[in-house]
Amino acid sequence: MVAKSIYEPTLKAVKEGGVRPFVFYNLRHTFLTRLGESGVDANGL
């Protein structure tokens, strides 16, 4: 995967959507937090 294949579209979406900039990697943490809150054991994935 080319690094900019995710980075550039994310920047464009943030800019067009008026969202505060963020680090794409943070989505991983948010996903796993929400997964755990819903009762799923992330260690079993």
BALOZA-564371 format. One record per residue: residue number from 1; x, y, z of N, C-alpha, C in turn. Coordinates in nm, 4 decimals. Example, Ala and Ser with C-alpha at 12.3 -4.5 7.8 and 13.67 -1.06 7.14 Angstrom:
2
     n        n_u        n_v        n_w       ca_u       ca_v       ca_w        c_u        c_v        c_w
     1     1.3190    -0.5690     0.7800     1.2300    -0.4500     0.7800     1.3200    -0.3300     0.7800
     2     1.2850    -0.2250     0.7080     1.3670    -0.1060     0.7140     1.2900     0.0030     0.7870
***
This chain:
45
     n        n_u        n_v        n_w       ca_u       ca_v       ca_w        c_u        c_v        c_w
     1     0.0844    -0.1169     0.0000     0.0000     0.0000     0.0000     0.0894     0.1238     0.0000
     2     0.0524     0.2176    -0.0769     0.1251     0.3440    -0.0819     0.0730     0.4335     0.0299
     3     0.1639     0.4918     0.1050     0.1250     0.5712     0.2226     0.0228     0.6792     0.1899
     4     0.0381     0.7450     0.0780    -0.0521     0.8553     0.0441    -0.1878     0.8069    -0.0048
     5    -0.2040     0.6766    -0.0252    -0.3318     0.6258    -0.0746    -0.4428     0.6438     0.0290
     6    -0.4082     0.6530     0.1551    -0.5054     0.6772     0.2612    -0.4951     0.8216     0.3097
     7    -0.3751     0.8724     0.3186    -0.3505     1.0045     0.3761    -0.4186     1.1166     0.2985
     8    -0.3976     1.1198     0.1682    -0.4520     1.2301     0.0888    -0.6053     1.2317     0.0843
     9    -0.6727     1.1182     0.0612    -0.8197     1.1211     0.0655    -0.8740     1.1598     0.2036
    10    -0.8028     1.1205     0.3091    -0.8466     1.1569     0.4438    -0.8366     1.3073     0.4630
    11    -0.7269     1.3669     0.4200    -0.7123     1.5117     0.4311    -0.8217     1.5841     0.3536
    12    -0.8514     1.5344     0.2358    -0.9555     1.5955     0.1535    -1.0914     1.5871     0.2234
    13    -1.1235     1.4714     0.2784    -1.2515     1.4529     0.3467    -1.2622     1.5419     0.4706
    14    -1.1534     1.5542     0.5454    -1.1514     1.6388     0.6643    -1.1749     1.7842     0.6241
    15    -1.1064     1.8269     0.5202    -1.1190     1.9652     0.4738    -1.2607     1.9936     0.4228
    16    -1.3133     1.9064     0.3405    -1.4457     1.9270     0.2821    -1.5576     1.9117     0.3851
    17    -1.5357     1.8273     0.4842    -1.6389     1.8025     0.5842    -1.6348     1.8968     0.7024
    18    -1.5332     1.9815     0.7073    -1.5223     2.0752     0.8181    -1.4881     2.0085     0.9501
    19    -1.4261     1.8922     0.9428    -1.3886     1.8168     1.0628    -1.2522     1.8644     1.1106
    20    -1.2349     1.8663     1.2426    -1.1049     1.9020     1.2978    -1.0022     1.7951     1.2566
    21    -0.8838     1.8335     1.2103    -0.7831     1.7348     1.1676    -0.7511     1.6352     1.2790
    22    -0.7188     1.5129     1.2391    -0.6867     1.4068     1.3327    -0.5856     1.3131     1.2688
    23    -0.5254     1.2293     1.3493    -0.4313     1.1291     1.3013    -0.5124     1.0047     1.2653
    24    -0.4974     0.9569     1.1431    -0.5753     0.8438     1.0947    -0.5627     0.7227     1.1871
    25    -0.4458     0.7065     1.2472    -0.4200     0.5939     1.3371    -0.5148     0.5951     1.4573
    26    -0.5607     0.7146     1.4968    -0.6521     0.7253     1.6112    -0.7815     0.6485     1.5889
    27    -0.8215     0.6306     1.4638    -0.9439     0.5570     1.4355    -0.9355     0.4136     1.4868
    28    -0.8164     0.3571     1.4863    -0.7963     0.2210     1.5368    -0.8336     0.2144     1.6842
    29    -0.7871     0.3127     1.7601    -0.8155     0.3151     1.9033    -0.9647     0.3360     1.9295
    30    -1.0245     0.4253     1.8537    -1.1676     0.4499     1.8699    -1.2468     0.3241     1.8382
    31    -1.2102     0.2565     1.7305    -1.2797     0.1336     1.6924    -1.2718     0.0292     1.8029
    32    -1.1515     0.0072     1.8539    -1.1343    -0.0961     1.9560    -1.2035    -0.0582     2.0872
    33    -1.2056     0.0703     2.1203    -1.2771     0.1149     2.2397    -1.4259     0.0862     2.2257
    34    -1.4821     0.1257     2.1131    -1.6261     0.1043     2.0907    -1.6589    -0.0449     2.0836
    35    -1.5688    -0.1232     2.0268    -1.5885    -0.2676     2.0188    -1.5965    -0.3266     2.1593
    36    -1.5028    -0.2857     2.2460    -1.5025    -0.3333     2.3832    -1.6257    -0.2891     2.4602
    37    -1.6701    -0.1658     2.4366    -1.7890    -0.1150     2.5041    -1.9147    -0.1909     2.4641
    38    -1.9116    -0.2491     2.3446    -2.0281    -0.3237     2.2989    -2.0261    -0.4695     2.3465
    39    -1.9195    -0.5070     2.4194    -1.9130    -0.6395     2.4778    -1.8322    -0.7416     2.3990
    40    -1.7686    -0.7000     2.2924    -1.6871    -0.7914     2.2119    -1.5468    -0.8014     2.2726
    41    -1.4937    -0.9221     2.2799    -1.3583    -0.9440     2.3279    -1.2626    -0.9266     2.2119
    42    -1.1911    -0.8149     2.2079    -1.0995    -0.7829     2.0977    -0.9805    -0.8792     2.0929
    43    -0.9485    -0.9434     2.2040    -0.8360    -1.0376     2.2048    -0.8675    -1.1627     2.1236
    44    -0.9936    -1.1905     2.1044    -1.0334    -1.3080     2.0280    -1.0384    -1.2853     1.8776
    45    -1.0104    -1.1611     1.8357    -1.0169    -1.1303     1.6918    -0.8933    -1.1742     1.6197
***
